[in-house]
Amino acid sequence: VQLVESGGELVQSGGSLRLSCAASGRTLSSYSLGWFRQAPGKARDFVSSISSDGGRTNYADSVKGRFTISRDNAKNTVSLQMNSLKPEDSAVYFCAASSGGDAYRVDSWFQYWGQGTLVTVSS
C-alpha cells in the first residue's frame, strides 16, 4: 500500500484546512486509517483514526470537536477536515493504514505510512 498525503499549507490561526490521503497498490476498504502528526523536535502523536467500515472513529483530546476524519472507500481516500486551527497544530501530518481494521490510537498498529504533508498555522 502506497499512501500520499496532500493539502498541507500555511494558514492563519482560526482557519481551516482539509488534508487528503490517496492510496494505491491495494484497496483500503479492509484497512483502518489514521492521521498522526509530528512537530519539530517532538515525538509523533496520534491525531485521529477511523475503522475499516467507517463505523468507529477516534480523536486525540487536543483536536476533538475541531477535526473530522472521513473515508471514501470508492475513491480509496481518507481525509482530515481541520477547523479552528491553532499554532500548536503546526506539524507534519502523516497518513497511515492498518490491516487490523479498528480505529487504533497507537502508531505501532499501523503498517503503512505516507511521507507526510506540512501544516503551518501562523498566529
Secondary structure, 3 states (H helix, E strand, C coil): CEEEEECCCEEECCCCEEEEEEEECCCCCCCEEEEEEECCCCCEEEEEEECCCCCCEEECCCCCCCEEEEEECCCCEEEEEECCCCHHHCEEEEEEEECCCCCCCCHHHCCEECCCEEEEEEC
